[in-house]
Amino acid sequence: MQWPLLEQYEALHAADGLKGLIAEPNAYYSRAFMPNGDFTSIAITGLVTGLSEVNIRANYQPRTYEEIYPTAMAIPFHDLGYQVDFWYGGVPSWDSINRMSLAQGFDHFYGYPDFHAPKQSTWGTKDGNLFEALERHLEEEPPTVHLIMTTTNHPPYNLDLAAEGFDLARMTQETAKLPHVEDAEELARELGHYRYMDKCATEFARNVMKKYPDSLFVITGDHAVRSNPGTQPTMFEQQSVPFVLYGQGVTKTILPPDTVGGHTDIVPTLVELIAPEGFRYHSIASGMTESSGVAFNRDFWLTREIMGAVNSDRTEYLPGIQTADIIEARSRLEAVLPAMRTISWWLLERGTGLVGRVD
């Protein structure tokens, strides 16, 4: 979730690592960013396949295991000469995530048993073990694009926070000051796990940059729901996730301020930034270099100024925004949502016949 980065929650110090990374000159941050859906696997399948959520679980769709979708993440990176690997701090068979990724062109899949990490929760190992294993592995492999999925910032929230240097009592004092918080200690415990994840991810990025200065990172979240700053979160607090681009060649102006995007924009954004002129690839999204100005998931949408519900007239301004054209913002959504969902549904249900005719 993105809300720990917002100014009104600065006293919690839950996202200091990521905020420090964002402050560096070779980092770009947009807050106008949406996850592909409300749960982990729809986010991951969106990244792997390049398809929007259309109430069809790609990891349970037979076609996913029969052919690679033309929008799949692995295709353009393979064409650019990269290996494509998946690193997960959990069990490889969870939700068929390993089978799905390998069927969609990934070269390797590594879950925590593969790098011999100790089990920390029902999901798998803690994030520190995941990043340490991957950092060691980098010494042995060719240029590679890694999709990295962490596990610690997730229920059952059973990490030994004290051993990781986290003062739960002090954080509970801070969370108790927030409005509409029913269980200040539970929220503090969740934020302790968030802070641990934040520390591990940002330390990994900095360590790898020192060893491999031509590296490039994207840091985002799979979804935000289920961990809110109280019982009455705004739509933005409940739904949005951050987008951070960090590494070689990145500047504060590499993209316009708060460029709008979502999970399906990540791959085309990276391809547009690193590929040679004339490189061809398939994507349902234009990417953040040529953003449509709107992003969405199943139930919500946003622009740089406004967030709204897909199936109702409910809207709100993003933090710090006082006024904006709601009608114009909604028209942007209506210009792209039907097309992206239609193509996603067609590919999942009918295959590549439509793409063949368009070409």
Secondary structure, 3 states (H helix, E strand, C coil): CCHHHCHHHHHHCCCHHHHHHHHCCCEEEECCEECCCCCHHHHHHHHHHCCCCCCCCHHHCHHHHCCCCCCCCHHHHHHCCCEEEEEECECCCHHHHHHHHHHCCCCEEECCCCCCCCCCCCCECCHHHHHHHHHHHHHHCCCEEEEEECCCCCCCCCCCCCCCCCCHHHHHHHHCCCCCCCCHHHHHHHHHHHHHHHHHHHHHHHHHHHHCCCCEEEECCCCCCCCCCCCCCCHHHHHCCCEEEEECCCCCCCCCCCCCEEHHHHHHHHHHHHCCCCCCCCCCCCCHHHCCCCEECCCEEECCCEEEECCCCCEEECCCCCCCCHHHHHHHHHHHHHHHHHHHHHHHHHCCHHHHHHC
